[in-house]
Amino acid sequence: MARQLSPTTIKKFEKLLAEERNRISELLDTHEREREEAHRSETSSERTPDPTTAEGGSMAFEYQKELAVDFSLFDIVRKIDHAQDRIANGNYGNCETCGNAIPVARLGVLPHASQCVECASKP
């Protein structure tokens, strides 16, 4: 059954979501700067590693891995934004699928959760 979280609890989660969003945004900015620096150093060097060599293949793999991590971080930012919208709309803390309350303990671990454990675990 849907319930309203107390204003104090909502403020706690608003703060937690904002802090997490800022932390992830800073991390994404750092990753972007590091990629730009690596790209500048690669293009300014006399030799760029051939992607068919072990060194070039390793660099390509690392780049793909970094992009996958960033994609996951962007997804979390999107979920945080959605949770902040749900707070603004008064729907935060209730499962989007079944409408039941999401336990505060779950929100404490995953403040951007939009489903209860039962609904989230369904395929």
Biopython code that builds the backbone (N, CA, C, O; Angstrom):
import numpy as np
from Bio.PDB.StructureBuilder import StructureBuilder

atoms = [
    (1, "MET", "N", (0.831, -1.171, 0.000)),
    (1, "MET", "CA", (0.000, 0.000, 0.000)),
    (1, "MET", "C", (0.884, 1.246, 0.000)),
    (1, "MET", "O", (1.886, 1.302, 0.713)),
    (2, "ALA", "N", (0.518, 2.222, -0.784)),
    (2, "ALA", "CA", (1.286, 3.461, -0.887)),
    (2, "ALA", "C", (1.241, 4.219, 0.432)),
    (2, "ALA", "O", (0.244, 4.203, 1.154)),
    (3, "ARG", "N", (2.344, 4.877, 0.718)),
    (3, "ARG", "CA", (2.416, 5.695, 1.917)),
    (3, "ARG", "C", (3.229, 6.936, 1.614)),
    (3, "ARG", "O", (4.003, 6.967, 0.658)),
    (4, "GLN", "N", (3.051, 7.941, 2.421)),
    (4, "GLN", "CA", (3.823, 9.160, 2.296)),
    (4, "GLN", "C", (4.969, 9.105, 3.299)),
    (4, "GLN", "O", (4.757, 8.815, 4.476)),
    (5, "LEU", "N", (6.171, 9.381, 2.835)),
    (5, "LEU", "CA", (7.305, 9.471, 3.736)),
    (5, "LEU", "C", (7.228, 10.790, 4.488)),
    (5, "LEU", "O", (6.663, 11.765, 3.994)),
    (6, "SER", "N", (7.798, 10.812, 5.680)),
    (6, "SER", "CA", (7.785, 12.040, 6.474)),
    (6, "SER", "C", (8.644, 13.102, 5.782)),
    (6, "SER", "O", (9.573, 12.768, 5.046)),
    (7, "PRO", "N", (8.337, 14.370, 6.016)),
    (7, "PRO", "CA", (9.139, 15.449, 5.418)),
    (7, "PRO", "C", (10.629, 15.340, 5.774)),
    (7, "PRO", "O", (11.488, 15.656, 4.951)),
    (8, "THR", "N", (10.928, 14.899, 6.986)),
    (8, "THR", "CA", (12.322, 14.733, 7.408)),
    (8, "THR", "C", (13.011, 13.645, 6.580)),
    (8, "THR", "O", (14.152, 13.811, 6.150)),
    (9, "THR", "N", (12.316, 12.550, 6.366)),
    (9, "THR", "CA", (12.863, 11.446, 5.582)),
    (9, "THR", "C", (13.058, 11.881, 4.129)),
    (9, "THR", "O", (14.077, 11.561, 3.517)),
    (10, "ILE", "N", (12.104, 12.594, 3.589)),
    (10, "ILE", "CA", (12.220, 13.098, 2.217)),
    (10, "ILE", "C", (13.439, 14.010, 2.103)),
    (10, "ILE", "O", (14.214, 13.887, 1.154)),
    (11, "LYS", "N", (13.616, 14.919, 3.055)),
    (11, "LYS", "CA", (14.771, 15.843, 3.024)),
    (11, "LYS", "C", (16.076, 15.055, 3.069)),
    (11, "LYS", "O", (17.037, 15.397, 2.380)),
    (12, "LYS", "N", (16.109, 14.000, 3.882)),
    (12, "LYS", "CA", (17.307, 13.162, 3.990)),
    (12, "LYS", "C", (17.646, 12.554, 2.636)),
    (12, "LYS", "O", (18.805, 12.564, 2.222)),
    (13, "PHE", "N", (16.633, 12.021, 1.939)),
    (13, "PHE", "CA", (16.874, 11.397, 0.652)),
    (13, "PHE", "C", (17.154, 12.427, -0.442)),
    (13, "PHE", "O", (17.929, 12.158, -1.360)),
    (14, "GLU", "N", (16.535, 13.593, -0.352)),
    (14, "GLU", "CA", (16.854, 14.666, -1.310)),
    (14, "GLU", "C", (18.337, 15.022, -1.230)),
    (14, "GLU", "O", (19.011, 15.168, -2.250)),
    (15, "LYS", "N", (18.827, 15.157, -0.008)),
    (15, "LYS", "CA", (20.232, 15.490, 0.207)),
    (15, "LYS", "C", (21.143, 14.366, -0.298)),
    (15, "LYS", "O", (22.144, 14.621, -0.968)),
    (16, "LEU", "N", (20.788, 13.135, 0.026)),
    (16, "LEU", "CA", (21.569, 11.971, -0.394)),
    (16, "LEU", "C", (21.631, 11.861, -1.918)),
    (16, "LEU", "O", (22.695, 11.601, -2.481)),
    (17, "LEU", "N", (20.499, 12.057, -2.578)),
    (17, "LEU", "CA", (20.449, 11.994, -4.044)),
    (17, "LEU", "C", (21.281, 13.119, -4.674)),
    (17, "LEU", "O", (22.004, 12.889, -5.644)),
    (18, "ALA", "N", (21.177, 14.329, -4.126)),
    (18, "ALA", "CA", (21.937, 15.459, -4.665)),
    (18, "ALA", "C", (23.435, 15.237, -4.500)),
    (18, "ALA", "O", (24.212, 15.528, -5.409)),
    (19, "GLU", "N", (23.841, 14.723, -3.347)),
    (19, "GLU", "CA", (25.260, 14.455, -3.109)),
    (19, "GLU", "C", (25.779, 13.381, -4.067)),
    (19, "GLU", "O", (26.873, 13.511, -4.618)),
    (20, "GLU", "N", (25.002, 12.332, -4.262)),
    (20, "GLU", "CA", (25.410, 11.249, -5.150)),
    (20, "GLU", "C", (25.488, 11.737, -6.603)),
    (20, "GLU", "O", (26.400, 11.365, -7.342)),
    (21, "ARG", "N", (24.538, 12.560, -6.994)),
    (21, "ARG", "CA", (24.552, 13.096, -8.358)),
    (21, "ARG", "C", (25.789, 13.966, -8.571)),
    (21, "ARG", "O", (26.438, 13.872, -9.613)),
    (22, "ASN", "N", (26.116, 14.803, -7.605)),
    (22, "ASN", "CA", (27.310, 15.650, -7.702)),
    (22, "ASN", "C", (28.579, 14.805, -7.761)),
    (22, "ASN", "O", (29.479, 15.092, -8.550)),
    (23, "ARG", "N", (28.655, 13.771, -6.935)),
    (23, "ARG", "CA", (29.835, 12.902, -6.911)),
    (23, "ARG", "C", (30.031, 12.215, -8.260)),
    (23, "ARG", "O", (31.143, 12.171, -8.785)),
    (24, "ILE", "N", (28.951, 11.682, -8.815)),
    (24, "ILE", "CA", (29.036, 10.991, -10.106)),
    (24, "ILE", "C", (29.362, 11.981, -11.218)),
    (24, "ILE", "O", (30.150, 11.666, -12.109)),
    (25, "SER", "N", (28.773, 13.165, -11.182)),
    (25, "SER", "CA", (29.056, 14.174, -12.206)),
    (25, "SER", "C", (30.528, 14.567, -12.190)),
    (25, "SER", "O", (31.138, 14.721, -13.248)),
    (26, "GLU", "N", (31.099, 14.731, -11.008)),
    (26, "GLU", "CA", (32.527, 15.046, -10.896)),
    (26, "GLU", "C", (33.380, 13.901, -11.437)),
    (26, "GLU", "O", (34.384, 14.132, -12.111)),
    (27, "LEU", "N", (32.981, 12.685, -11.142)),
    (27, "LEU", "CA", (33.707, 11.518, -11.647)),
    (27, "LEU", "C", (33.654, 11.456, -13.179)),
    (27, "LEU", "O", (34.663, 11.176, -13.826)),
    (28, "LEU", "N", (32.482, 11.717, -13.752)),
    (28, "LEU", "CA", (32.346, 11.729, -15.208)),
    (28, "LEU", "C", (33.195, 12.839, -15.829)),
    (28, "LEU", "O", (33.813, 12.634, -16.874)),
    (29, "ASP", "N", (33.228, 14.007, -15.194)),
    (29, "ASP", "CA", (34.064, 15.104, -15.691)),
    (29, "ASP", "C", (35.536, 14.723, -15.661)),
    (29, "ASP", "O", (36.274, 15.020, -16.600)),
    (30, "THR", "N", (35.966, 14.071, -14.593)),
    (30, "THR", "CA", (37.353, 13.622, -14.478)),
    (30, "THR", "C", (37.684, 12.620, -15.573)),
    (30, "THR", "O", (38.741, 12.711, -16.198)),
    (31, "HIS", "N", (36.795, 11.667, -15.811)),
    (31, "HIS", "CA", (37.015, 10.670, -16.868)),
    (31, "HIS", "C", (37.140, 11.352, -18.229)),
    (31, "HIS", "O", (37.996, 10.985, -19.035)),
    (32, "GLU", "N", (36.291, 12.340, -18.483)),
    (32, "GLU", "CA", (36.319, 13.046, -19.762)),
    (32, "GLU", "C", (37.646, 13.789, -19.934)),
    (32, "GLU", "O", (38.247, 13.741, -21.007)),
    (33, "ARG", "N", (38.101, 14.469, -18.892)),
    (33, "ARG", "CA", (39.392, 15.174, -18.966)),
    (33, "ARG", "C", (40.536, 14.200, -19.213)),
    (33, "ARG", "O", (41.432, 14.476, -20.011)),
    (34, "GLU", "N", (40.505, 13.054, -18.523)),
    (34, "GLU", "CA", (41.566, 12.064, -18.696)),
    (34, "GLU", "C", (41.574, 11.507, -20.119)),
    (34, "GLU", "O", (42.642, 11.289, -20.691)),
    (35, "ARG", "N", (40.402, 11.277, -20.688)),
    (35, "ARG", "CA", (40.333, 10.779, -22.069)),
    (35, "ARG", "C", (40.863, 11.826, -23.052)),
    (35, "ARG", "O", (41.576, 11.498, -24.000)),
    (36, "GLU", "N", (40.502, 13.097, -22.810)),
    (36, "GLU", "CA", (40.988, 14.170, -23.684)),
    (36, "GLU", "C", (42.514, 14.278, -23.613)),
    (36, "GLU", "O", (43.172, 14.439, -24.641)),
    (37, "GLU", "N", (43.075, 14.189, -22.408)),
    (37, "GLU", "CA", (44.527, 14.248, -22.246)),
    (37, "GLU", "C", (45.202, 13.068, -22.935)),
    (37, "GLU", "O", (46.228, 13.234, -23.594)),
    (38, "ALA", "N", (44.628, 11.881, -22.782)),
    (38, "ALA", "CA", (45.195, 10.694, -23.429)),
    (38, "ALA", "C", (45.124, 10.829, -24.942)),
    (38, "ALA", "O", (46.065, 10.464, -25.647)),
    (39, "HIS", "N", (44.014, 11.350, -25.438)),
    (39, "HIS", "CA", (43.861, 11.518, -26.882)),
    (39, "HIS", "C", (44.882, 12.528, -27.412)),
    (39, "HIS", "O", (45.492, 12.306, -28.458)),
    (40, "ARG", "N", (45.066, 13.636, -26.688)),
    (40, "ARG", "CA", (46.053, 14.637, -27.115)),
    (40, "ARG", "C", (47.456, 14.047, -27.139)),
    (40, "ARG", "O", (48.226, 14.295, -28.067)),
    (41, "SER", "N", (47.784, 13.266, -26.118)),
    (41, "SER", "CA", (49.132, 12.694, -26.072)),
    (41, "SER", "C", (49.317, 11.637, -27.156)),
    (41, "SER", "O", (50.417, 11.490, -27.689)),
    (42, "GLU", "N", (48.271, 10.905, -27.486)),
    (42, "GLU", "CA", (48.357, 9.906, -28.561)),
    (42, "GLU", "C", (48.546, 10.574, -29.913)),
    (42, "GLU", "O", (49.386, 10.148, -30.705)),
    (43, "THR", "N", (47.771, 11.619, -30.182)),
    (43, "THR", "CA", (47.846, 12.260, -31.494)),
    (43, "THR", "C", (49.097, 13.105, -31.631)),
    (43, "THR", "O", (49.548, 13.354, -32.749)),
    (44, "SER", "N", (49.671, 13.554, -30.517)),
    (44, "SER", "CA", (50.884, 14.358, -30.612)),
    (44, "SER", "C", (52.138, 13.493, -30.662)),
    (44, "SER", "O", (53.209, 13.995, -31.003)),
    (45, "SER", "N", (52.036, 12.223, -30.334)),
    (45, "SER", "CA", (53.208, 11.355, -30.378)),
    (45, "SER", "C", (53.542, 11.001, -31.818)),
    (45, "SER", "O", (52.710, 11.115, -32.717)),
    (46, "GLU", "N", (54.761, 10.575, -32.010)),
    (46, "GLU", "CA", (55.194, 10.220, -33.354)),
    (46, "GLU", "C", (54.525, 8.943, -33.835)),
    (46, "GLU", "O", (54.383, 8.718, -35.037)),
    (47, "ARG", "N", (54.120, 8.122, -32.898)),
    (47, "ARG", "CA", (53.558, 6.827, -33.281)),
    (47, "ARG", "C", (52.326, 6.545, -32.434)),
    (47, "ARG", "O", (52.390, 6.579, -31.206)),
    (48, "THR", "N", (51.222, 6.271, -33.083)),
    (48, "THR", "CA", (50.011, 5.840, -32.400)),
    (48, "THR", "C", (49.985, 4.322, -32.465)),
    (48, "THR", "O", (50.195, 3.751, -33.535)),
    (49, "PRO", "N", (49.729, 3.649, -31.332)),
    (49, "PRO", "CA", (49.739, 2.184, -31.360)),
    (49, "PRO", "C", (48.763, 1.612, -32.379)),
    (49, "PRO", "O", (47.616, 2.046, -32.483)),
    (50, "ASP", "N", (49.240, 0.649, -33.110)),
    (50, "ASP", "CA", (48.431, -0.049, -34.111)),
    (50, "ASP", "C", (47.406, -0.919, -33.384)),
    (50, "ASP", "O", (47.785, -1.720, -32.529)),
    (51, "PRO", "N", (46.110, -0.782, -33.704)),
    (51, "PRO", "CA", (45.089, -1.564, -32.995)),
    (51, "PRO", "C", (45.220, -3.074, -33.192)),
    (51, "PRO", "O", (44.607, -3.854, -32.463)),
    (52, "THR", "N", (46.020, -3.482, -34.178)),
    (52, "THR", "CA", (46.197, -4.923, -34.391)),
    (52, "THR", "C", (47.330, -5.492, -33.541)),
    (52, "THR", "O", (47.542, -6.704, -33.533)),
    (53, "THR", "N", (48.065, -4.631, -32.821)),
    (53, "THR", "CA", (49.131, -5.101, -31.938)),
    (53, "THR", "C", (48.587, -5.274, -30.534)),
    (53, "THR", "O", (47.483, -4.825, -30.226)),
    (54, "ALA", "N", (49.368, -5.929, -29.683)),
    (54, "ALA", "CA", (48.945, -6.144, -28.298)),
    (54, "ALA", "C", (48.765, -4.820, -27.579)),
    (54, "ALA", "O", (47.797, -4.641, -26.840)),
    (55, "GLU", "N", (49.690, -3.888, -27.789)),
    (55, "GLU", "CA", (49.588, -2.583, -27.117)),
    (55, "GLU", "C", (48.347, -1.826, -27.578)),
    (55, "GLU", "O", (47.599, -1.282, -26.765)),
    (56, "GLY", "N", (48.140, -1.801, -28.893)),
    (56, "GLY", "CA", (46.968, -1.111, -29.431)),
    (56, "GLY", "C", (45.672, -1.774, -29.019)),
    (56, "GLY", "O", (44.697, -1.097, -28.694)),
    (57, "GLY", "N", (45.659, -3.098, -29.031)),
    (57, "GLY", "CA", (44.458, -3.831, -28.612)),
    (57, "GLY", "C", (44.142, -3.593, -27.152)),
    (57, "GLY", "O", (42.978, -3.461, -26.774)),
    (58, "SER", "N", (45.177, -3.537, -26.330)),
    (58, "SER", "CA", (44.994, -3.283, -24.899)),
    (58, "SER", "C", (44.431, -1.885, -24.667)),
    (58, "SER", "O", (43.550, -1.690, -23.829)),
    (59, "MET", "N", (44.952, -0.910, -25.424)),
    (59, "MET", "CA", (44.443, 0.461, -25.285)),
    (59, "MET", "C", (42.983, 0.546, -25.719)),
    (59, "MET", "O", (42.181, 1.229, -25.082)),
    (60, "ALA", "N", (42.642, -0.142, -26.795)),
    (60, "ALA", "CA", (41.253, -0.128, -27.271)),
    (60, "ALA", "C", (40.325, -0.781, -26.245)),
    (60, "ALA", "O", (39.217, -0.303, -26.004)),
    (61, "PHE", "N", (40.792, -1.878, -25.647)),
    (61, "PHE", "CA", (39.994, -2.566, -24.630)),
    (61, "PHE", "C", (39.774, -1.649, -23.427)),
    (61, "PHE", "O", (38.656, -1.556, -22.920)),
    (62, "GLU", "N", (40.828, -0.972, -22.965)),
    (62, "GLU", "CA", (40.710, -0.061, -21.819)),
    (62, "GLU", "C", (39.747, 1.073, -22.127)),
    (62, "GLU", "O", (38.952, 1.463, -21.271)),
    (63, "TYR", "N", (39.810, 1.600, -23.332)),
    (63, "TYR", "CA", (38.916, 2.675, -23.741)),
    (63, "TYR", "C", (37.460, 2.203, -23.718)),
    (63, "TYR", "O", (36.585, 2.912, -23.222)),
    (64, "GLN", "N", (37.205, 1.018, -24.251)),
    (64, "GLN", "CA", (35.841, 0.471, -24.249)),
    (64, "GLN", "C", (35.350, 0.233, -22.829)),
    (64, "GLN", "O", (34.181, 0.465, -22.522)),
    (65, "LYS", "N", (36.242, -0.228, -21.970)),
    (65, "LYS", "CA", (35.877, -0.467, -20.572)),
    (65, "LYS", "C", (35.515, 0.851, -19.882)),
    (65, "LYS", "O", (34.538, 0.919, -19.136)),
    (66, "GLU", "N", (36.306, 1.892, -20.135)),
    (66, "GLU", "CA", (36.015, 3.206, -19.551)),
    (66, "GLU", "C", (34.674, 3.740, -20.037)),
    (66, "GLU", "O", (33.909, 4.309, -19.258)),
    (67, "LEU", "N", (34.391, 3.557, -21.313)),
    (67, "LEU", "CA", (33.107, 4.017, -21.847)),
    (67, "LEU", "C", (31.941, 3.248, -21.229)),
    (67, "LEU", "O", (30.884, 3.826, -20.974)),
    (68, "ALA", "N", (32.125, 1.945, -20.987)),
    (68, "ALA", "CA", (31.067, 1.142, -20.357)),
    (68, "ALA", "C", (30.808, 1.623, -18.932)),
    (68, "ALA", "O", (29.659, 1.699, -18.498)),
    (69, "VAL", "N", (31.873, 1.947, -18.209)),
    (69, "VAL", "CA", (31.717, 2.470, -16.844)),
    (69, "VAL", "C", (30.967, 3.797, -16.889)),
    (69, "VAL", "O", (30.046, 4.022, -16.105)),
    (70, "ASP", "N", (31.365, 4.672, -17.806)),
    (70, "ASP", "CA", (30.683, 5.959, -17.923)),
    (70, "ASP", "C", (29.218, 5.788, -18.304)),
    (70, "ASP", "O", (28.361, 6.509, -17.795)),
    (71, "PHE", "N", (28.922, 4.849, -19.186)),
    (71, "PHE", "CA", (27.531, 4.591, -19.564)),
    (71, "PHE", "C", (26.722, 4.196, -18.326)),
    (71, "PHE", "O", (25.595, 4.656, -18.145)),
    (72, "SER", "N", (27.298, 3.347, -17.479)),
    (72, "SER", "CA", (26.617, 2.938, -16.241)),
    (72, "SER", "C", (26.409, 4.129, -15.319)),
    (72, "SER", "O", (25.361, 4.257, -14.686)),
    (73, "LEU", "N", (27.407, 4.999, -15.245)),
    (73, "LEU", "CA", (27.286, 6.187, -14.393)),
    (73, "LEU", "C", (26.215, 7.138, -14.930)),
    (73, "LEU", "O", (25.442, 7.705, -14.157)),
    (74, "PHE", "N", (26.169, 7.311, -16.256)),
    (74, "PHE", "CA", (25.113, 8.142, -16.854)),
    (74, "PHE", "C", (23.735, 7.570, -16.544)),
    (74, "PHE", "O", (22.790, 8.321, -16.304)),
    (75, "ASP", "N", (23.617, 6.243, -16.547)),
    (75, "ASP", "CA", (22.348, 5.596, -16.231)),
    (75, "ASP", "C", (21.946, 5.876, -14.780)),
    (75, "ASP", "O", (20.772, 6.117, -14.497)),
    (76, "ILE", "N", (22.908, 5.845, -13.872)),
    (76, "ILE", "CA", (22.603, 6.141, -12.476)),
    (76, "ILE", "C", (22.174, 7.598, -12.335)),
    (76, "ILE", "O", (21.240, 7.890, -11.588)),
    (77, "VAL", "N", (22.835, 8.513, -13.033)),
    (77, "VAL", "CA", (22.433, 9.926, -12.989)),
    (77, "VAL", "C", (21.001, 10.078, -13.483)),
    (77, "VAL", "O", (20.216, 10.830, -12.905)),
    (78, "ARG", "N", (20.664, 9.365, -14.549)),
    (78, "ARG", "CA", (19.289, 9.413, -15.072)),
    (78, "ARG", "C", (18.293, 8.924, -14.022)),
    (78, "ARG", "O", (17.222, 9.507, -13.850)),
    (79, "LYS", "N", (18.658, 7.845, -13.321)),
    (79, "LYS", "CA", (17.782, 7.305, -12.284)),
    (79, "LYS", "C", (17.675, 8.265, -11.099)),
    (79, "LYS", "O", (16.607, 8.389, -10.499)),
    (80, "ILE", "N", (18.754, 8.934, -10.765)),
    (80, "ILE", "CA", (18.720, 9.935, -9.685)),
    (80, "ILE", "C", (17.803, 11.083, -10.086)),
    (80, "ILE", "O", (16.985, 11.537, -9.285)),
    (81, "ASP", "N", (17.938, 11.552, -11.320)),
    (81, "ASP", "CA", (17.065, 12.630, -11.803)),
    (81, "ASP", "C", (15.597, 12.204, -11.722)),
    (81, "ASP", "O", (14.731, 12.993, -11.346)),
    (82, "HIS", "N", (15.333, 10.952, -12.079)),
    (82, "HIS", "CA", (13.964, 10.436, -12.019)),
    (82, "HIS", "C", (13.475, 10.398, -10.562)),
    (82, "HIS", "O", (12.328, 10.746, -10.279)),
    (83, "ALA", "N", (14.342, 9.980, -9.657)),
    (83, "ALA", "CA", (13.962, 9.946, -8.238)),
    (83, "ALA", "C", (13.685, 11.360, -7.723)),
    (83, "ALA", "O", (12.755, 11.568, -6.944)),
    (84, "GLN", "N", (14.484, 12.321, -8.156)),
    (84, "GLN", "CA", (14.250, 13.711, -7.746)),
    (84, "GLN", "C", (12.927, 14.228, -8.304)),
    (84, "GLN", "O", (12.218, 14.976, -7.631)),
    (85, "ASP", "N", (12.597, 13.835, -9.522)),
    (85, "ASP", "CA", (11.292, 14.200, -10.085)),
    (85, "ASP", "C", (10.163, 13.562, -9.278)),
    (85, "ASP", "O", (9.135, 14.195, -9.040)),
    (86, "ARG", "N", (10.352, 12.310, -8.858)),
    (86, "ARG", "CA", (9.335, 11.623, -8.063)),
    (86, "ARG", "C", (9.150, 12.305, -6.705)),
    (86, "ARG", "O", (8.035, 12.355, -6.184)),
    (87, "ILE", "N", (10.221, 12.822, -6.140)),
    (87, "ILE", "CA", (10.103, 13.572, -4.887)),
    (87, "ILE", "C", (9.250, 14.813, -5.137)),
    (87, "ILE", "O", (8.330, 15.111, -4.376)),
    (88, "ALA", "N", (9.567, 15.531, -6.211)),
    (88, "ALA", "CA", (8.826, 16.760, -6.536)),
    (88, "ALA", "C", (7.349, 16.481, -6.792)),
    (88, "ALA", "O", (6.493, 17.313, -6.488)),
    (89, "ASN", "N", (7.053, 15.303, -7.353)),
    (89, "ASN", "CA", (5.663, 14.941, -7.671)),
    (89, "ASN", "C", (4.944, 14.250, -6.517)),
    (89, "ASN", "O", (3.749, 13.971, -6.613)),
    (90, "GLY", "N", (5.652, 13.972, -5.437)),
    (90, "GLY", "CA", (5.035, 13.316, -4.287)),
    (90, "GLY", "C", (4.901, 11.809, -4.426)),
    (90, "GLY", "O", (4.151, 11.190, -3.671)),
    (91, "ASN", "N", (5.612, 11.200, -5.375)),
    (91, "ASN", "CA", (5.515, 9.752, -5.600)),
    (91, "ASN", "C", (6.708, 8.973, -5.065)),
    (91, "ASN", "O", (6.722, 7.744, -5.130)),
    (92, "TYR", "N", (7.696, 9.662, -4.544)),
    (92, "TYR", "CA", (8.925, 9.008, -4.101)),
    (92, "TYR", "C", (8.624, 8.033, -2.964)),
    (92, "TYR", "O", (7.851, 8.333, -2.054)),
    (93, "GLY", "N", (9.248, 6.864, -3.038)),
    (93, "GLY", "CA", (9.090, 5.872, -1.979)),
    (93, "GLY", "C", (8.019, 4.832, -2.252)),
    (93, "GLY", "O", (7.829, 3.902, -1.468)),
    (94, "ASN", "N", (7.319, 4.992, -3.370)),
    (94, "ASN", "CA", (6.303, 4.015, -3.757)),
    (94, "ASN", "C", (6.721, 3.348, -5.062)),
    (94, "ASN", "O", (7.224, 4.010, -5.970)),
    (95, "CYS", "N", (6.514, 2.051, -5.153)),
    (95, "CYS", "CA", (6.895, 1.267, -6.327)),
    (95, "CYS", "C", (6.104, 1.736, -7.542)),
    (95, "CYS", "O", (4.881, 1.870, -7.490)),
    (96, "GLU", "N", (6.816, 1.982, -8.626)),
    (96, "GLU", "CA", (6.155, 2.412, -9.864)),
    (96, "GLU", "C", (5.351, 1.289, -10.516)),
    (96, "GLU", "O", (4.452, 1.549, -11.315)),
    (97, "THR", "N", (5.674, 0.052, -10.179)),
    (97, "THR", "CA", (4.998, -1.078, -10.804)),
    (97, "THR", "C", (3.745, -1.481, -10.043)),
    (97, "THR", "O", (2.662, -1.548, -10.624)),
    (98, "CYS", "N", (3.880, -1.750, -8.756)),
    (98, "CYS", "CA", (2.740, -2.262, -7.978)),
    (98, "CYS", "C", (2.103, -1.210, -7.069)),
    (98, "CYS", "O", (0.987, -1.403, -6.587)),
    (99, "GLY", "N", (2.797, -0.112, -6.835)),
    (99, "GLY", "CA", (2.258, 0.954, -5.994)),
    (99, "GLY", "C", (2.517, 0.779, -4.514)),
    (99, "GLY", "O", (2.214, 1.675, -3.726)),
    (100, "ASN", "N", (3.075, -0.359, -4.117)),
    (100, "ASN", "CA", (3.369, -0.580, -2.700)),
    (100, "ASN", "C", (4.556, 0.279, -2.266)),
    (100, "ASN", "O", (5.345, 0.756, -3.082)),
    (101, "ALA", "N", (4.648, 0.454, -0.960)),
    (101, "ALA", "CA", (5.755, 1.232, -0.400)),
    (101, "ALA", "C", (7.078, 0.499, -0.601)),
    (101, "ALA", "O", (7.165, -0.715, -0.418)),
    (102, "ILE", "N", (8.100, 1.255, -0.979)),
    (102, "ILE", "CA", (9.459, 0.710, -1.044)),
    (102, "ILE", "C", (10.027, 0.870, 0.360)),
    (102, "ILE", "O", (10.019, 1.977, 0.900)),
    (103, "PRO", "N", (10.520, -0.209, 0.964)),
    (103, "PRO", "CA", (11.052, -0.092, 2.329)),
    (103, "PRO", "C", (12.145, 0.977, 2.424)),
    (103, "PRO", "O", (12.989, 1.098, 1.536)),
    (104, "VAL", "N", (12.116, 1.737, 3.497)),
    (104, "VAL", "CA", (13.104, 2.792, 3.724)),
    (104, "VAL", "C", (14.514, 2.204, 3.736)),
    (104, "VAL", "O", (15.464, 2.857, 3.303)),
    (105, "ALA", "N", (14.650, 0.979, 4.230)),
    (105, "ALA", "CA", (15.967, 0.336, 4.228)),
    (105, "ALA", "C", (16.485, 0.174, 2.798)),
    (105, "ALA", "O", (17.676, 0.364, 2.552)),
    (106, "ARG", "N", (15.618, -0.171, 1.863)),
    (106, "ARG", "CA", (16.022, -0.299, 0.449)),
    (106, "ARG", "C", (16.410, 1.067, -0.100)),
    (106, "ARG", "O", (17.419, 1.193, -0.794)),
    (107, "LEU", "N", (15.628, 2.077, 0.202)),
    (107, "LEU", "CA", (15.941, 3.426, -0.266)),
    (107, "LEU", "C", (17.258, 3.924, 0.337)),
    (107, "LEU", "O", (17.984, 4.690, -0.296)),
    (108, "GLY", "N", (17.557, 3.489, 1.552)),
    (108, "GLY", "CA", (18.812, 3.868, 2.184)),
    (108, "GLY", "C", (20.017, 3.324, 1.444)),
    (108, "GLY", "O", (21.065, 3.968, 1.390)),
    (109, "VAL", "N", (19.867, 2.138, 0.873)),
    (109, "VAL", "CA", (20.946, 1.509, 0.118)),
    (109, "VAL", "C", (20.932, 1.983, -1.335)),
    (109, "VAL", "O", (21.985, 2.207, -1.932)),
    (110, "LEU", "N", (19.739, 2.132, -1.893)),
    (110, "LEU", "CA", (19.572, 2.486, -3.298)),
    (110, "LEU", "C", (18.539, 3.619, -3.380)),
    (110, "LEU", "O", (17.386, 3.384, -3.743)),
    (111, "PRO", "N", (18.954, 4.846, -3.042)),
    (111, "PRO", "CA", (17.976, 5.933, -2.947)),
    (111, "PRO", "C", (17.255, 6.264, -4.252)),
    (111, "PRO", "O", (16.211, 6.917, -4.233)),
    (112, "HIS", "N", (17.798, 5.824, -5.377)),
    (112, "HIS", "CA", (17.132, 6.084, -6.652)),
    (112, "HIS", "C", (16.218, 4.930, -7.069)),
    (112, "HIS", "O", (15.723, 4.911, -8.195)),
    (113, "ALA", "N", (15.992, 3.971, -6.173)),
    (113, "ALA", "CA", (15.115, 2.834, -6.490)),
    (113, "ALA", "C", (13.704, 3.333, -6.798)),
    (113, "ALA", "O", (13.153, 4.175, -6.088)),
    (114, "SER", "N", (13.138, 2.791, -7.872)),
    (114, "SER", "CA", (11.771, 3.170, -8.236)),
    (114, "SER", "C", (10.818, 1.979, -8.141)),
    (114, "SER", "O", (9.625, 2.101, -8.419)),
    (115, "GLN", "N", (11.366, 0.820, -7.742)),
    (115, "GLN", "CA", (10.545, -0.384, -7.593)),
    (115, "GLN", "C", (10.904, -1.070, -6.273)),
    (115, "GLN", "O", (12.018, -0.941, -5.766)),
    (116, "CYS", "N", (9.935, -1.796, -5.741)),
    (116, "CYS", "CA", (10.202, -2.631, -4.580)),
    (116, "CYS", "C", (11.063, -3.806, -5.037)),
    (116, "CYS", "O", (11.208, -4.035, -6.238)),
    (117, "VAL", "N", (11.626, -4.540, -4.104)),
    (117, "VAL", "CA", (12.515, -5.654, -4.452)),
    (117, "VAL", "C", (11.791, -6.691, -5.293)),
    (117, "VAL", "O", (12.337, -7.196, -6.274)),
    (118, "GLU", "N", (10.566, -7.007, -4.908)),
    (118, "GLU", "CA", (9.798, -8.029, -5.638)),
    (118, "GLU", "C", (9.607, -7.661, -7.107)),
    (118, "GLU", "O", (9.837, -8.486, -7.992)),
    (119, "CYS", "N", (9.190, -6.437, -7.364)),
    (119, "CYS", "CA", (8.961, -6.006, -8.759)),
    (119, "CYS", "C", (10.274, -5.845, -9.525)),
    (119, "CYS", "O", (10.336, -6.147, -10.717)),
    (120, "ALA", "N", (11.311, -5.375, -8.856)),
    (120, "ALA", "CA", (12.601, -5.191, -9.501)),
    (120, "ALA", "C", (13.233, -6.522, -9.895)),
    (120, "ALA", "O", (14.024, -6.584, -10.836)),
    (121, "SER", "N", (12.883, -7.582, -9.175)),
    (121, "SER", "CA", (13.495, -8.880, -9.473)),
    (121, "SER", "C", (12.739, -9.670, -10.549)),
    (121, "SER", "O", (13.191, -10.731, -10.981)),
    (122, "LYS", "N", (11.606, -9.154, -10.969)),
    (122, "LYS", "CA", (10.855, -9.834, -12.039)),
    (122, "LYS", "C", (11.530, -9.553, -13.378)),
    (122, "LYS", "O", (12.047, -8.459, -13.604)),
    (123, "PRO", "N", (11.522, -10.557, -14.271)),
    (123, "PRO", "CA", (12.163, -10.355, -15.588)),
    (123, "PRO", "C", (11.432, -9.348, -16.461)),
    (123, "PRO", "O", (11.857, -9.082, -17.585)),
]
sb = StructureBuilder()
sb.init_structure("model")
sb.init_model(0)
sb.init_chain("A")
sb.init_seg("    ")
for serial, (resi, resn, name, xyz) in enumerate(atoms, 1):
    if name == "N":
        sb.init_residue(resn, " ", resi, " ")
    sb.init_atom(name, np.array(xyz, "f"), 0.0, 1.0, " ", f" {name:<3s}", serial, name[0])
structure = sb.get_structure()
